[in-house]
């Protein structure tokens, strides 16, 4: 596929040097004087990632993604129609060893015990108290990693979902890229400066925030605050990455699935679901929640805890026995409520399992028949890699 067309003038002899069709190189030797010339056009990629999936493997990934969705309809594989499988080429800013840093402030809590003179005979003249002392703390949080940021506005959100959490990708050089003739080259319409102040800053901020909160997850803390994140860039390159856009129709509505270049990461904005299955689950869930959150259950639990506590504290006195007896009576009343709650929870799980088992049987028959879904990938029928 032709990524860049045109020609440059040789810096030595002035001859016109055509771009070889399909190339992403930045260096060309003049065929007349043999002097190496450089292309300085910033839109030209220096490397990237190929589309790695065959049609059969794309078909298989669609099956997997639909199967993992929320209550897929039983007839999805029979009535789905795959309209297109677009192999998109996304222009990308590759920020190498990008360093983000920010000051993280918080208060750390340390529990301390202290004694206080008591006038109660039960405390032997002393009573132990526990309090939390809060100490202001600060730290510099930083992280260095590579970031891939789309240089195309239309597919920015898709690209974030597919590559926003990428660490170090094995980016191929320009000579290794072999995009198919039918691949769609999306336009380069976001400069490095624009994405640095936008998408890149958002991604780096998310990384630093996650690292900051992780640093205090094992201690008691409060009033956490992260200052503005500062970004230090080292080197930025322009690359091209192939992604897949699958458009399919089900019951008159179009849906989209996006896959990374290797198919390992997917992104959708919603997939078909069985409304009847959802209605059954919602009904069972509501029944369970009504029991779980009922005033009767909460009142019984609270009353039992209070009565047992009072009974233990006043056990030496005769009245403590009455508190414990009252708690025992409430426990007897509570037992059938808890049994009903558990029964509702089991009914909910059983309903989910029945729905999932029904779909799994449909899926198993579909995989066994090896007849591909209708539409753009129907030609992979019979191919074991497609199922």
Secondary structure per residue as TSV (DSSP state, phi and psi in degrees):
chain	resnum	aa	ss	phi	psi
A	1	X	-	360.0	142.2
A	2	X	-	-83.4	115.7
A	3	X	S	-90.9	-38.6
A	4	X	-	-142.9	129.7
A	5	X	-	-119.8	162.8
A	6	X	-	124.9	-160.8
A	7	X	E	-153.3	163.2
A	8	X	E	-124.4	163.5
A	9	X	E	-94.9	137.2
A	10	X	-	-62.4	132.8
A	11	X	T	-70.4	-14.4
A	12	X	T	-100.0	-57.5
A	13	X	T	-104.2	-11.0
A	14	X	-	85.7	2.8
A	15	X	-	-71.1	152.0
A	16	X	E	-78.3	128.6
A	17	X	E	-113.7	115.8
A	18	X	E	-77.1	145.6
A	19	X	-	-72.2	127.0
A	20	X	-	-62.0	137.2
A	21	X	T	-59.1	130.9
A	22	X	T	83.7	5.2
A	23	X	-	-89.9	155.2
A	24	X	-	-123.4	18.0
A	25	X	-	-69.6	158.5
A	26	X	S	-113.1	-1.9
A	27	X	E	-126.7	135.8
A	28	X	E	-139.7	138.4
A	29	X	E	-88.6	137.3
A	30	X	-	-69.4	127.1
A	31	X	T	-70.5	-10.6
A	32	X	T	-98.2	-45.9
A	33	X	T	-114.1	-3.4
A	34	X	-	68.6	15.2
A	35	X	-	-84.6	136.9
A	36	X	E	-79.7	131.1
A	37	X	E	-115.1	153.9
A	38	X	E	-117.7	138.8
A	39	X	-	-96.7	125.5
A	40	X	-	-102.8	5.4
A	41	X	-	-62.8	121.7
A	42	X	T	-71.5	-16.4
A	43	X	T	-76.7	-12.9
A	44	X	S	-84.2	127.9
A	45	X	-	-77.6	149.8
A	46	X	S	-107.3	1.8
A	47	X	E	170.3	-167.2
A	48	X	E	158.8	-156.3
A	49	X	E	-129.5	130.7
A	50	X	-	-77.1	162.8
A	51	X	-	-72.6	124.6
A	52	X	-	-108.4	-8.0
A	53	X	-	-97.3	137.4
A	54	X	-	-77.4	168.1
A	55	X	H	-58.7	-37.5
A	56	X	H	-63.0	-42.9
A	57	X	H	-71.4	-31.1
A	58	X	H	-63.6	-43.9
A	59	X	H	-58.5	-44.4
A	60	X	H	-64.0	-40.7
A	61	X	H	-65.6	-36.2
A	62	X	H	-61.5	-43.9
A	63	X	H	-59.0	-45.9
A	64	X	H	-63.8	-42.7
A	65	X	H	-67.8	-43.9
A	66	X	H	-63.0	-41.7
A	67	X	H	-64.5	-30.0
A	68	X	T	-87.8	-0.9
A	69	X	S	-77.3	179.2
A	70	X	S	-83.2	106.4
A	71	X	S	47.9	65.2
A	72	X	-	-63.1	144.2
A	73	X	-	-62.8	147.5
A	74	X	T	-63.3	-29.2
A	75	X	T	-95.9	14.6
A	76	X	H	-60.0	-45.4
A	77	X	H	-71.1	-25.9
A	78	X	H	-79.1	-36.5
A	79	X	H	-110.0	1.0
A	80	X	-	-72.3	147.3
A	81	X	E	-132.3	113.8
A	82	X	E	-82.9	110.6
A	83	X	E	-76.3	-48.6
A	84	X	E	-146.5	150.1
A	85	X	E	-124.3	97.0
A	86	X	E	-88.7	127.5
A	87	X	E	-96.9	100.7
A	88	X	E	-91.5	145.8
A	89	X	E	-112.4	114.0
A	90	X	E	-100.3	123.7
A	91	X	E	-71.3	137.5
A	92	X	E	-137.1	140.8
A	93	X	E	-90.1	122.9
A	94	X	E	-105.2	106.0
A	95	X	E	-92.5	111.9
A	96	X	E	-90.6	135.1
A	97	X	E	46.9	50.0
A	98	X	E	-77.5	127.1
A	99	X	E	-105.6	121.5
A	100	X	E	-112.3	140.8
A	101	X	E	-149.3	152.3
A	102	X	E	-160.2	157.3
A	103	X	E	-87.8	130.4
A	104	X	E	-113.7	119.4
A	105	X	E	-115.0	147.1
A	106	X	E	-164.8	171.3
A	107	X	E	-111.8	128.7
A	108	X	E	-99.7	132.1
A	109	X	E	-98.3	129.7
A	110	X	E	-124.5	121.2
A	111	X	E	-78.1	134.9
A	112	X	E	-131.6	142.9
A	113	X	E	-104.2	142.5
A	114	X	E	-146.2	155.0
A	115	X	E	-102.0	148.3
A	116	X	E	-137.9	139.3
A	117	X	E	-62.3	133.0
A	118	X	-	-122.1	146.5
A	119	X	-	-99.7	13.1
A	120	X	-	-94.2	135.8
A	121	X	G	-66.5	-27.4
A	122	X	G	-65.7	-26.4
A	123	X	G	-94.9	4.9
A	124	X	T	54.9	30.6
A	125	X	T	88.2	-4.5
A	126	X	E	-136.5	148.1
A	127	X	E	-133.2	132.0
A	128	X	E	-93.5	131.2
A	129	X	E	-118.3	155.2
A	130	X	E	-122.1	133.6
A	131	X	E	-137.7	160.5
A	132	X	E	-109.5	121.8
A	133	X	E	-94.9	131.0
A	134	X	E	-105.3	123.6
A	135	X	E	-114.8	126.9
A	136	X	E	-63.4	134.9
A	137	X	E	-133.3	156.2
A	138	X	E	-149.0	152.3
A	139	X	E	-155.3	152.8
A	140	X	E	-93.6	122.0
A	141	X	E	-105.8	130.2
A	142	X	E	-140.7	161.3
A	143	X	E	-156.5	136.8
A	144	X	E	-119.4	124.5
A	145	X	E	-161.6	169.8
A	146	X	E	-84.4	148.1
A	147	X	E	-130.9	136.5
A	148	X	E	-107.9	122.3
A	149	X	E	-127.9	129.3
A	150	X	E	-63.0	137.8
A	151	X	S	-99.8	11.9
A	152	X	-	-118.3	124.1
A	153	X	S	-66.6	-41.8
A	154	X	T	-59.8	-38.9
A	155	X	T	-106.4	22.0
A	156	X	H	-62.3	-49.8
A	157	X	H	-64.1	-41.5
A	158	X	H	-59.8	-44.8
A	159	X	H	-66.2	-36.7
A	160	X	H	-60.7	-43.7
A	161	X	H	-65.6	-34.0
A	162	X	H	-85.0	-34.8
A	163	X	H	-130.6	7.3
A	164	X	T	-66.9	-22.6
A	165	X	T	-109.2	21.2
A	166	X	-	-75.8	137.8
A	167	X	-	-93.7	-98.6
A	168	X	-	-113.0	104.4
A	169	X	-	-85.9	149.4
A	170	X	-	-84.1	86.2
A	171	X	-	-76.7	125.0
A	172	X	E	-78.6	156.9
A	173	X	E	-80.2	173.1
A	174	X	G	-60.1	-36.7
A	175	X	G	-67.7	-21.6
A	176	X	G	-87.3	-7.5
A	177	X	-	-81.3	128.5
A	178	X	-	-134.4	65.9
A	179	X	-	-67.9	142.3
A	180	X	-	-69.4	158.6
A	181	X	T	-59.9	-33.4
A	182	X	T	-84.6	-1.7
A	183	X	-	-62.0	146.3
A	184	X	E	-102.8	118.6
A	185	X	E	-88.0	108.7
A	186	X	-	-79.9	156.4
A	187	X	-	-79.2	152.2
A	188	X	-	-91.7	101.2
A	189	X	-	-130.6	16.1
A	190	X	-	-130.9	120.1
A	191	X	-	-78.1	168.2
A	192	X	H	-60.6	-41.4
A	193	X	H	-63.1	-39.5
A	194	X	H	-67.1	-44.3
A	195	X	H	-74.7	-25.8
A	196	X	I	-64.3	-42.5
A	197	X	I	-83.3	-8.3
A	198	X	I	-114.4	-95.7
A	199	X	I	-59.9	-45.7
A	200	X	I	-60.4	-44.8
A	201	X	H	-62.3	-38.9
A	202	X	H	-63.6	-44.3
A	203	X	H	-65.6	-44.0
A	204	X	H	-65.1	-40.9
A	205	X	H	-61.4	-43.2
A	206	X	H	-60.8	-40.6
A	207	X	H	-64.0	-46.2
A	208	X	H	-67.1	-41.0
A	209	X	H	-60.7	-45.2
A	210	X	H	-61.7	-41.2
A	211	X	H	-68.6	-36.9
A	212	X	H	-64.9	-47.6
A	213	X	H	-66.8	-32.8
A	214	X	H	-64.6	-32.5
A	215	X	H	-69.1	-18.9
A	216	X	T	-117.8	10.4
A	217	X	T	-68.8	-20.6
A	218	X	T	-101.5	9.5
A	219	X	S	-128.8	165.1
A	220	X	-	-82.4	123.8
A	221	X	E	-146.2	161.2
A	222	X	E	-154.4	170.9
A	223	X	E	51.9	47.2
A	224	X	E	-74.3	136.7
A	225	X	E	-147.6	133.0
A	226	X	E	-112.7	123.6
A	227	X	-	-69.8	172.2
A	228	X	-	-55.9	136.9
A	229	X	-	-81.6	132.8
A	230	X	E	-102.8	138.4
A	231	X	E	-114.6	129.7
A	232	X	E	-117.4	114.0
A	233	X	-	-96.0	148.1
A	234	X	-	-107.3	-68.1
A	235	X	E	-133.4	140.1
A	236	X	E	-126.6	134.6
A	237	X	E	-125.3	154.1
A	238	X	E	-97.5	122.7
A	239	X	E	-131.6	174.0
A	240	X	E	-127.0	135.6
A	241	X	E	-126.7	131.4
A	242	X	E	-86.7	130.2
A	243	X	E	-128.6	165.1
A	244	X	E	-110.3	137.2
A	245	X	E	-120.8	109.9
A	246	X	E	-103.2	123.4
A	247	X	E	-112.8	122.7
A	248	X	E	-135.1	158.3
A	249	X	E	-114.6	138.9
A	250	X	E	-144.9	121.4
A	251	X	T	52.8	45.2
A	252	X	T	80.3	4.4
A	253	X	E	-121.7	140.7
A	254	X	E	-90.5	142.5
A	255	X	E	-131.2	159.0
A	256	X	E	-130.9	141.2
A	257	X	E	-124.8	134.1
A	258	X	E	-115.2	139.0
A	259	X	E	-124.5	145.2
A	260	X	-	-68.2	173.6
A	261	X	T	-57.4	-31.8
A	262	X	T	-103.0	-0.2
A	263	X	S	79.7	-0.3
A	264	X	S	-74.1	-24.9
A	265	X	S	-120.1	137.1
A	266	X	E	-128.7	160.8
A	267	X	E	-149.0	133.5
A	268	X	E	-137.4	159.6
A	269	X	S	-107.3	23.4
A	270	X	-	129.5	139.2
A	271	X	-	-128.5	161.6
A	272	X	-	-59.0	143.0
A	273	X	-	-137.3	155.6
A	274	X	-	-82.1	111.5
A	275	X	H	-64.8	-31.9
A	276	X	H	-68.0	-42.1
A	277	X	H	-62.9	-42.4
A	278	X	H	-63.9	-37.7
A	279	X	H	-65.2	-41.4
A	280	X	H	-62.8	-46.7
A	281	X	H	-65.0	-41.6
A	282	X	H	-61.3	-41.1
A	283	X	H	-65.2	-46.0
A	284	X	H	-64.4	-38.2
A	285	X	H	-64.2	-42.1
A	286	X	H	-64.1	-40.7
A	287	X	H	-62.6	-42.9
A	288	X	H	-65.0	-45.0
A	289	X	H	-65.8	-33.1
A	290	X	H	-62.2	-38.4
A	291	X	H	-74.7	-45.6
A	292	X	H	-61.7	-40.3
A	293	X	T	-99.3	9.4
A	294	X	-	-66.0	149.6
A	295	X	H	-63.4	-35.9
A	296	X	H	-60.2	-46.8
A	297	X	H	-67.0	-45.4
A	298	X	H	-62.3	-40.2
A	299	X	H	-64.3	-44.0
A	300	X	H	-63.0	-43.7
A	301	X	H	-62.1	-46.9
A	302	X	H	-63.4	-43.2
A	303	X	H	-64.8	-40.9
A	304	X	H	-62.4	-44.8
A	305	X	H	-62.0	-44.0
A	306	X	H	-65.0	-45.5
A	307	X	H	-66.0	-39.8
A	308	X	H	-64.7	-42.1
A	309	X	H	-62.0	-45.4
A	310	X	H	-65.0	-37.6
A	311	X	H	-64.0	-41.6
A	312	X	H	-67.1	-42.2
A	313	X	H	-68.3	-30.2
A	314	X	T	-112.2	24.1
A	315	X	T	-62.8	-33.5
A	316	X	T	-68.1	-26.2
A	317	X	S	-90.6	156.0
A	318	X	T	-62.1	-31.3
A	319	X	H	-66.7	-24.9
A	320	X	H	-59.3	-33.3
A	321	X	H	-63.6	-38.8
A	322	X	H	-65.5	-38.6
A	323	X	H	-61.7	-43.2
A	324	X	H	-68.6	-36.7
A	325	X	H	-64.2	-42.6
A	326	X	H	-62.7	-39.6
A	327	X	H	-63.9	-39.9
A	328	X	H	-62.0	-40.5
A	329	X	H	-62.5	-43.8
A	330	X	H	-65.4	-35.2
A	331	X	H	-61.9	-41.3
A	332	X	H	-61.9	-39.9
A	333	X	H	-68.6	-34.2
A	334	X	H	-73.4	-31.4
A	335	X	H	-54.7	-49.4
A	336	X	H	-65.0	-30.6
A	337	X	H	-64.1	-44.2
A	338	X	H	-66.2	-37.9
A	339	X	H	-63.4	-41.5
A	340	X	H	-64.5	-39.9
A	341	X	H	-62.1	-44.4
A	342	X	H	-65.8	-36.2
A	343	X	H	-64.4	-41.5
A	344	X	H	-64.8	-39.8
A	345	X	H	-65.3	-39.6
A	346	X	H	-67.0	-39.8
A	347	X	H	-61.3	-38.0
A	348	X	H	-64.3	-47.4
A	349	X	H	-64.8	-38.1
A	350	X	H	-63.6	-41.0
A	351	X	H	-63.2	-44.0
A	352	X	H	-61.4	-44.7
A	353	X	H	-63.6	-39.8
A	354	X	H	-62.3	-42.7
A	355	X	H	-64.5	-47.0
A	356	X	H	-64.8	-40.3
A	357	X	H	-65.3	-37.6
A	358	X	H	-62.6	-43.9
A	359	X	H	-69.2	-38.9
A	360	X	H	-61.1	-34.3
A	361	X	H	-68.2	-42.3
A	362	X	H	-61.3	-44.7
A	363	X	H	-62.9	-42.1
A	364	X	H	-61.0	-41.5
A	365	X	H	-65.4	-39.4
A	366	X	H	-63.8	-44.4
A	367	X	H	-66.1	-35.4
A	368	X	H	-68.3	-37.8
A	369	X	H	-73.0	-26.1
A	370	X	T	55.4	37.1
A	371	X	-	-104.0	117.1
A	372	X	-	-66.1	160.0
A	373	X	-	-63.0	151.2
A	374	X	E	-69.2	153.0
A	375	X	E	110.4	-141.8
A	376	X	T	-65.1	-18.5
A	377	X	T	-114.9	16.3
A	378	X	G	-63.8	-20.8
A	379	X	G	-71.9	-8.3
A	380	X	G	-89.0	6.8
A	381	X	T	-54.1	136.4
A	382	X	T	86.7	-15.6
A	383	X	-	-78.9	118.6
A	384	X	G	-61.3	-27.6
A	385	X	G	-69.0	-16.1
A	386	X	G	-85.2	-8.3
A	387	X	-	-129.5	360.0
